Amino acid sequence: MGCNYTKVRPVQELAVPMPAELVLSTTNDQLPVEIIYKILDELDIETIFVSLYNVCKRFNSILSTYDKYHFNLKTISLNRFNLICSRIRPEQIIELTLSDDENSPGLIEQFLLRFSLNEFVRLRSLTLIQINNEEYMNLILIPMADHTSLLNLFSIKIINRDETYGEIFVELIMSILTKPSLRKVHFDLSYGRTTSNPLPWLEQCSIRHMIFKGSCSVNFIRNTFIHAPQLETFAASDFNFDEEIDLNNVPNNHEDDNDSDANEEFEVQAEENLNHEENQIPKNEKFTSIESTNYLNSLTLYDCSINMSKFEWMLQEIPTLKRFRLSTITGYNDESILDGHRWTTLVSNMDKFEFIFSVYLPDSSVWDTDVCITTFRTPFWTEDKQWFVSLEKYDDEVILYTLPYLNDFYVVKSLSSSFQYRSTAIENSTLQIQCMNNVRDLYIDTWNIIKPQVENAILPHFLHVTHLSLCGKWPKSKSFLTDMETIIDMSTIEELSREEIVPTIDFITLLNMMPNLKSIKTSTNLLDALNAAKFSHTNCLRSFIIAPNDYEDQHAVNIEPFCSMFPRIQHLIIPVDNVDSCQYVLDQLKQDLLSVIFRITGNDHSFDETDDESENEEENSAVNLFSEWIQELSERYHCYKKQRQIHIWLQ
């Protein structure tokens, strides 16, 4: 006999549920401490101290001996910051992230009042984000730079593109870079740090992996390779040749000296005109060797602007290279970079070559789509290396890239009658459909890309986009949002950026299409269009930023409808014009709000010297009202005023 109902049920449904007290008792009494340590390795520090502390005495004891905490203060409430600081000892922390950005105003000051970096004797990784106060920055770095201290950093990361740090910062950084324990460095600093006034290397270091976000002068690269002889991976935004001397143009009457230096100079063929004709005679250029390390096997260059001949020179300089990732700036104008035959010689000894080239084509260009893709269809590309390439041809631009798509950023452009698509992977079943698995940041600049008027046009499908930017006039097509779902998995999107007006119904539909949305960046224009809307986005948003438009002065948001539409926000940046609006935000959003920046609207030049003194007095009086309001706030709020911005961090 058989049973009438044969549906297979999950094991979890068949298990008899155990009382929570019994589960806790079993965990508390029988689970080895080593297993609990493994569990703690997978939890963030807020979860550990908010959810597990004081559960039982044994857990408290384990938490007090566990010594692999990752303390990330980038997005944390003041209340939880104080809670964790009261329960943890510095020697238990191995990774530390300090941030003074808009999500954590004043945090660095509070942190330095509690701790000295000398106390973090087991610290292995340090990340510093947007710390503009140079005094605070130096206080953090001084213990790290002391070679007699017990601090042995393995990794350091500093992010602040707006920094203007002085000589003390530079001296501290260079001392830290020479610490024997340091292996990983990631700097995202101001442009001049690696170009016109590069960091001055003084001693050799033990660094293995280095990232510099920004353009690096060739001289800086040269000095880095000399002082980091064990460097294995290097990444930068570009190589800057502006200060490099073409040795052909230097008068030299010492032929013997030329012969002796021949091994240190390499000739490259550089076209005087990047859109050269076939009969054009190339010009010889000579540059001093960059003296690459013997261990460098991986190089990544983003947003490059140098021409193809310089790439050839550079790659000859790094014979040990096994992995090369390359992307060009938008509007790059050297067509010769699209020649697969030319690349074949340069990358023949590499294990991996990934690229995306965005090349501008002038009206006079004779470049041909089919000729180009043929150079990447040779056995070297499709059989030996199995590096497959796709090409998108627009009116005046070519985008050539390897599959799978290497970049985390992609721009979807409009498709006109001149659009062409080619791929060397068209016969490869695993790559025939473009699954842009690496793309996290998607920017759509026109509406007609969704249903192009191009027969058999092949569009990509984005499976893991986390940041979606929509720019341009909103389309009238009723099927726009449905069509967008055909190329984007909307369930993965966490951040949405949109400045221009969107019809209320479409905006509500758009929000509902993104169940995991955590952040919104928009403008007062869009919010003004939604003021009469009767809806409430009840999901908690990690951040909501109302950014000023580039083309007009920012005006205040209508606070009441805004708080009704978005009642659950953790981090908010919003323009206001009176203190009542500020107080209303604090009162209405108190359930989830962790930090807020109020931008005081008005004339940004109101404090400049002008003939209209009455206007300045009025502006000053308005700003003073905000200062007085800050003084009257309860101790629950940690706040300070910076120019026309009020930063508030909630308990």
N, C-alpha and C positions, 0 to 999 in steps of 0.2 A: 504493500500500500504506500502511496505517496502522500505528501502533505498538500493541502489545498493552497497554501501561501508559501511560495518558494523564493521570495525576494531576499537577497543577501543583505544583511545589515552590518554596518561597521562594528568592529570589536568594541569601540567605545560605548555603543548603545547597549551592548550585552553585559557590560561590566556593572557590578553593583556599586553605586556611589558610596564613598566612605565619608563619614562625618569629618568636617574640617578639623575638629579637635584631634581626631585620631591620626589624620594625615600629618598635622603639625607635630604630634607626639612622635610619630614614626621618624619624621625628618630630624627632629631635634635629638632623639636618643640614638638612632642607628646610622644615619647618613654620615660617612667619613668626612672629616674636615677637608680632605683633598678634593672631594667631589663638590663640596660647597664652594671652595675656591674656584673651581672650574666654572661653576654657575655664575659667580661674581665677575669672572672675566668677561662674560657676555652681557652684563648689565651696566647701564650708565650710572654715574654716581648719585644722581638725584633719586632714581628708583631705589637704589640700595639704602640710602639714609632716610628717605621718606617712607618707604614701604616695609623695610626689613628691620630697621632699628627699633629696639624696645619690644620686638615680638616675643623674645624670651632672653634669659640671661646668657644662654649658650650662643645665640646669634650675636648678641652684643660683644661677647668675648671674641668671637670669630672676626667680626668687623673691625675690632680694635687691633687684631694681629695681621689681617690681610694687608699686603703691601704692594699692590699693583693697581692702585686707583688712577683713573684718568679724570682729571679735574678740568672740565670744560666750562668756562664762565661766559661763553659768548651769548647764550640766551638763558638767563636764569633770573628769577625774581629775587629781590632784596631779602625777602623773608627766608627763602631757601638757601641763599648765599650765607646768611648768618647762621642758619641751622647747621649746614654742612661744616662751616668753619669751626663751629663749637664742638664738633664730634670727630674731627679728623686731625691727625698729626702730619706735619709737612713731610716727615720721612716715609710716610706711607704712599706718597704720590710719585708716580714714574712718568706721567705725561701731564703737562699743564698748558692750558690755552687761556690767555688773557686778552680781553677785547675791550676797547673803549669806543665802540661805534655807537650808532643810534639806538641799538637794541639794549645797550648796557651802559648808559651815561653815568659817569662818576664811579664806575666799578673799580678802576685801577687805584684810585685814591683810597677806597675802602679796603682793598686787598693789601696795599702797602702799609696801612695802619695796623693791620693784623700780623703780617708776616714779613720776614726778610728772606730773600732768595737763598741766603746762606744756609737756611734751615732745611732746604729740600735736597738732602744729601744723596737721595736715590733717584733724583730726576734724570730721565733719559731723553725726553723730548719736550721742547719748548716752542710754543706758537704765540706770536704777538701780532694782534690785528688792530690796525687803525689807532695806534697810540700816538697822538699828536703832541702831547706834552713831553718835551725833550728831557725835562728833569726826571719825570717818572720813568721814561725809557732808560735813561742812564742808571737810575737806581736799580732797575731790574738787571741790566747787563753787567754792572760792575762785579758782582760775585761770580758771574759766569766767566768773566775775562781773567779772573785771578787764577793763575796756574798753580798756586799753592793750596787752593781750596779743595774740598772733597767732592765738588761737583764735577761729574764726568758726563757731559752731554753727548748723546749719540746723534741727535737731530735738532736743528733750529730752523724756524720758519718765521719770517717777518714780512708782513703785508701792510704797506702804507704808501700808495703812489703819490700822495700829496705831501710827503715828508720834506722837511727842510732842515734835517738834523745837521749839527755842526761838527767840528773837528773831534770833540770828545767822543761822540757816537762812532765816528770812523775808527778812531784808535781802539775803542772797545771791541768793535766788530772784528777788526783785523786780529786782535789778540785772541778772540774766541775761535776764529777760523783756524788758528794754529794749535788748538788744544789737541793732544794726541788721540783723545777718545772720539772726536767729532767725525762722523761719516757722511751725514746728509745735510745739505744746505738748500734752502728755498728762499730767495729774496724777490719780493715784488715791490721795488722801491721806485723813487723818482728817476726820470730818464737819465739825468746826468751822472748817476752812480756808476754806470758802465760805459760811458761815451766820452764826453769832453773832459770829465774830471774823474777818471776811474778810481776804484778803491786801490790803495797802495799796498800791494803785497810786500811783506818784509821777510817772512820765513817760509820754509816748506811746511806743508800740512799733510794730514792723513785722510783728507776728504775723498770719498769714492763716488758720490752722487751729488750733482749740483744743478740747480735751476735758477736762472735769472730771467724774470719776466721784464722784458724791455730790450731795447737794441743794445748790443754789446759791440764796442769798438774792437777791431781786429787786434789792436795793441793790448787791450784788456784780456782778450782770449789768449794771446801769446803769453802774457805774464801769468795767467791762471794755469795754463798747461805746465809752465816752468815750475811753479810753486806747489802744484798739486800733481806730482808725478804718478800717483796711484789712481787718478781719476778714471772711472769706468763709464759713467753716463753724464752727459751734459745737455742742457736744454736752454734755449734763449729765444727771444722773439725775432731777432735778426742779427746779421753781421754788418757792422757799419764800417765802410771803407773810406769815409770822408777824410780821415787824417792819414791814410796810408799814402806813401810816396811811390809813384811809378818810377822805378829805378832806371828805366830807359831815358827819362828826362833829366837825370842828374848828371852833370858834367863830371867825367872821370878820366883822368890822364894816367891812371895806374892800372895798366892792363894785367900786370902780375897779380895785383890785389883782386881783380875781377876773377881771375882763374882760381885763386885760393878760396874765394867765397862762392864759387859756382854751385857747390853742393847745398848751400843754404838759400838759393834763389831759384824760383820756379817761374817758367814763362807760361803765360796763358794767352789764348787768343780771344781778344775782346773786340767785338764789333763796334765801330764808331757809331753806326746807326743800328739800333736794335732791330728795326724792320729792314734788314739788309737785303740787297739784291745778290743774285748768284755770282756775279762777276766782281763783287766788291772785295777789296784786299783787306784782310783783317789786320788790326794793329796789335803788335806785341806789347804785353805789359809784364812787368816784373815786380814781385812783392817779396819782402823778407819772410823767410819761413816762419810758420807759427809753432813749429817744434812740438807736435802733438805727443802726448804720453804714449807709452807702450801698451797701456791697458785700456785705452778708450775704445769701447766697442759699440756705444749707442749715442747717437746725436739726434736731437730734435730741434727744428727751427720753425717758428711760427711767424706768419705775416712777413715773409721775406720780400725784399725789394731789389736785392742784388741780381745782376744779369747772369745768364747761363755760363759765361766764360769764367766768372768768379766762382761759381759752384764747382766747375771742373778743377780749378786751381785748389780750392779748399779740400775737395775729396782726395786729390793726390797727396795732400798734406797729412791725411789721416788714413794710412793704409790698413790699420787694425780694425777699422769700422765694420761692424756686422749688422747693425740695425740703423736705419736712417728714416726719420719722419720729417716731412717737409710740407709747408703750406705757404702760398704767396699772398701778398696783399691784394685786395680788390683793385682792379685796374692795372695790374702788372702788365708791362708792355713789351716783353721780350718773347716773341713767338718761338724762338729756337728752343725754349724750355719744353715745348710740346713734341719734340723729336725723340721718338723711342729709340732709334738707332744710336743717337748721341748718348743717351742714358745707359745703353747696354754696356758699353765699355766701362763706365764709371762705377756701376753697381754690380758687376759680374761676381765679385767675391763676397757679396753681402748675403745674409740669410733672410733679411726682411727689408723691404723698401715700400713705404707708404707715403702717399702724397695727395694733395689737392691743389691744383693750379687754376687760378682765375685770371685769364689773360684778356686784355682789351685788344680789339681788332679795329684798326682805323679803316676808313673807307678805301684807302689805297691798297689794303692787304690782299694778297693773292693766296692766302692760306686756305687749304682744302680739308674738309672734314674727313673724307674717306682716305686721303693720303696719310693724314695724321694717325688715324686709328690702325691703319695697316702696319705702321712701324711698331705697334705694340702687339701685333698678332704673330710675331715670329716664334719659332719653337723655344727660344730663350725665355720669353715671357709666359707663354701658355703651357709649356711642357716642363722645361727645366726648373723654372722658379715657381710656376703656377701663380703668377701675379696677374690678376685680371683687372682690366681698366675700363671705365665707362666715360663717355664724353657727352656733354650737353652743349649745344650750340644755340646761342640766342642772337639777336640782331647784331650786336657789336661786342659780344663777349663769348669766350669759350671756357667751360669748366671741365677740367679733366681730373679724374680721381681714381684711386685704386679701390677695389672692393675687398672686404667690406669697407664701407665709408669710414675713414680714419678720424674725422673731426668730430668734436662734440657740439659743433655749431653749424647750422645749415640755413640758407636763405632760399625760400621757394619764390621763384620769379614768375612773371607772366609769360605765357606761351603764345607767341604770335605765329604767323604763317611761315616765318623763317626758322622756327625751332627745329632742331635736329637732335636725334639721340643715337649714339652708337655704343656698343660694348663688346669687348673681347670675350665676355663670359656668356654670350647669348646661347651657346650650345652647352653650357654647364648647368645641369639641373639644379644644383645647390645655390647658384648665384644668379640664375636667370631673372628672378624677382628681386628687386632691390630692397632688401631688408636693412634699413639704416640703423642697425642695432646700437651703434656708438653715439648717435645723435641725441643730445640731451637738451640743447638749446635751439629752438626752431623759430625762425622769423619769417612771417608771411607778409609780403609788402603789397600784394595786389589780390583782388578777389577772383579774377578769371583763371587762376591756375587750377582751380578745382575741376572744372569741366572745360578743358581747352578746346578750341575750335581747330584742333590739329588731329588729323586722322591717324589712328594707331599710336598716338603719343603714349610713352611709357612714363608713369609717374612713380616716385618712390613711395614706400610705405614705412611710416615711422612708428616703431613699436615701443620705444622707451623714452619719449620726450618728457622732460620734467618742467621745462620753462617754455611757454608759448607766448610769442609777441605778435600781436595783430596790429598792423599799421596801414593807414590809408582810408579812403572813403568806404563806408560800409555798403556792401552790395545790395541791390534791390531784389536779387534772386531769392525766392522763398526756400529754395533747396540748398542754400549756401552751407548752413550748419550740417545738414545731412551729408552733403558732398564732402565736407571737411573730415567727417568721420571715416570716409573711405580711405584716407591717406594717413590719418593720425589715430593712434589708440588714446582716446581722451582720458581713459581711466588712470593713466600714469602721470598726468600733468599735475604739478604741485604749485607752479607759479604762473600767473597770467599778467601780461602787460598790455594795456590798451589805453590810449589817450583820447582818441577821437570819439565823438558821440556814437552810441549804439542804440537802436530802438529798444524800448523797455522789454517788450516780449522776447526779442532775440537775446538780450542780455540775461534775462532770467533763464531762458533755455540753455544758453551757453554755460551758466554756472551749474545748472543741473546735470550737464553732460560731463562735468569734472568732479566726481565724488571725492577725490583725494586732494582737492585744491586746498593749499595752505597759505598762499600769499597772493595779494593783488596789488599791482602798481598802476595807478590811473591818474586822471586829472580832474580839476574842478569842472571842466566842460562836460565830461561824461556824467559826473554826479549831478550837475544841474539838470541834465536831461532826465534824470531818474527821480527828481524830487517829488513828483506826484505819484510815483509808483507805490503800490500797496503790496510789498513783499518783504520777507525777512529771511535772510540767509543764516540759518540757525547753526550751521557747522562752524566750529571754532577755527578762526584764521590765525596763523602764526604771525603774519604781518599784513598791514594795509598801509600803503604809501601813496599819498596824494602829491604828486610831483609837479613842479612848476613847468609850464610850457616854455619852449625856447622863443616863441614868437609873440608872447604877450605877458603882461604882468599877472601874477597869480592873485586871485581874490579869495576871500574866505569861503569856507564850505558852510552850507546850510545845516547846522549841527543836528537839529531835532530829527529830520527825516533820515539823515545819515545814520544816526545811532539806532533808529528803528529798523533800517534795512540791514545793518551789519552790527548786531548787538554783541557778538562774541569775537573780540580781537585781543591778541596778546601784545603785539607791538604796533604802535600807530604813529604815523607822521602826518600831520594835518595842519593846514593854514587856518588861522583864526584872526579875528579883529577886535575881540573884547574878552575880558576875563570871565564873563558869565558863560561864554561858550566853553572855555577851558573847564570850568567847574562842572558844567553839564556833562561833558565827556567823562570826567572822573567819576561822577555819580552814576551815570547810566551804563558804563562799560566796566564797572568795578568787579564783575564776576570773574573775568579772565584777564583783564589788562595787567601787563607786567611793566611796560614802559611806554612813554609817549613823548613825542617832540612836537611842541606847538610852534609853528612858524608864524610870527607876527607879520601880517600883511601890511603893505604900505610902500612908500618910496624907498628903495634900497639906498638911495643917495641922500637920505634925509639928514644925515649927520655931516655931510660935506658943507664947506663954506659956500653959502649962496647969498644973494642980495635979499632974498625973501626970508627975513628972520622970523616972521610970524609963523611961516610954514614949518620951520625947524622947531620952534617952540611947541607947536601943536603936536608934532611927531614925538618929541621928547616927553611931553606930558603923557601921551598915550602909552609909550613904552614904560614909563615910570609906574603906571597903574598895574602893569603886569608884575613889576618888581615888588610892589607892595603886596600883591596877591600871593606871591611866592612866600613871603615872610609869614603870612597868616595860615599857611597850610600846616596840617598836623604832622607829627613825627613819622607817620606812616609813609610819607613821601620824602624821598631823597631827591633834591632838585637843585639845579643851578641854571643861570641864564648866560648865554653866550651870544653876543650881538643881538640879532632879532629872533633868537630861538630859545625856547624854554625846554630843558631836558628834565624829565621826571621819571624816576625809577621807583616803583611801588614795592612796599613790603610784601 
